[in-house]
């Protein structure tokens, strides 16, 4: 073996031998990744803890941000025709405030009467349901079941006494409504200031980005969030209004008293995914049992309510909102459950808009695209939408460029 071959073999062995410095560097990078994950988890835990305890302060701010994102395209459109942002913001807030005031004025009387009659309604519902259950049991059982039916009737009487005594939740509910109302007023005032400022905060966000690429991305994210949240909340508001009208007409045809109140409540409750339809169905069914003598006829009310909300949730909303804003049903359910635990009823209302904002941000940040795709709906639908957008862009390049 020549000297050159010997030196070549030694060099090859040295190249194959592990470098201790490289191993040490890789181990250090692995430890840094673990520390970063641990710090991220600690930050998220601290943030959620602060969000839970700072609800009274954060709720008006979050509401104001969502209202601003929803109404910003309207203010920008009015600005193009010569109306300053300050004037358009005042007009929009006056219109929204007037709408809430008129709705509250017409609904305060009927809702107050139903709230005052809540214990009596609970007693009558239990009486009628107990009678219905007794009739069903009498068709199946005879003989010894008579004694058990008497015991069940006695247990029902005890439960009714508990319901009458528990009048405490009503003042608590009134206090909760008052707290939500004050948060809404504070949010509308903050929204007025944010809308009147025009694109001031947009410019500040862009200026805070160090590079030109980051500035473009920040502006794109802000504009896309505005477009998606305004499109979603605008479409959901129109859909809920249509659902309220349909439910009001259906209950009016059935003959339920105050159908306009139930239509308005359906409009408001449907902003809460999943639980809104359940609450409305149960409440309308309980009121129908009190209003009608026939229990089978009274059951038409919750059946109509549930049928209309099912049609809205499975057919109308996916068709009108569009595939672009479709979210994974599992992610929506988990988000709603989490925000209900975190903030109660306001959290249920804000859960899906918050998820829309998160998804819009994830779609523009490369490191978060995997999480954004998990929040999305069917990937095949998204592919079809991208193909359609490509065909439209190829067919109308001048319009898109403009």
Protein Blocks (a to p, Z undefined) as FASTA:
>chain_A
ZZklmmmmmmmmmmmpccfklmmmmmmmmmmmmmmmmmmmmmmmmmmmmmmmmmmmmmmm
mmmmmmmmmmmmmmmmmmmnopafklmmmmmmmmmmmmmmmmmmmmmmmmmmmmmmmmmm
mmmmmmmmmmmmmmmmmmmpghjlmmmmmmmmmmmmmmmmmmmmmmmlmmmmmmmmmmmm
mmmmmmmmmmmmmmmnommlmmmmmmmpmbfklmmmmmmmmmmmmmmmmmmmmmmmmmmm
mmmmmmmmmmmmnopahkllmmmmmmmmmmpghjlmmmmmmmmmmmmmmmpmblklmmmm
mmmmmmmmmmmmmmmmmmmnopklpccfklmmmmmmmmmmmnommlmmmmmmmmmmmmmm
mmmmmklmmmmmmmmccfklmmmmmmmmmmmmmmmmmlmmZZ
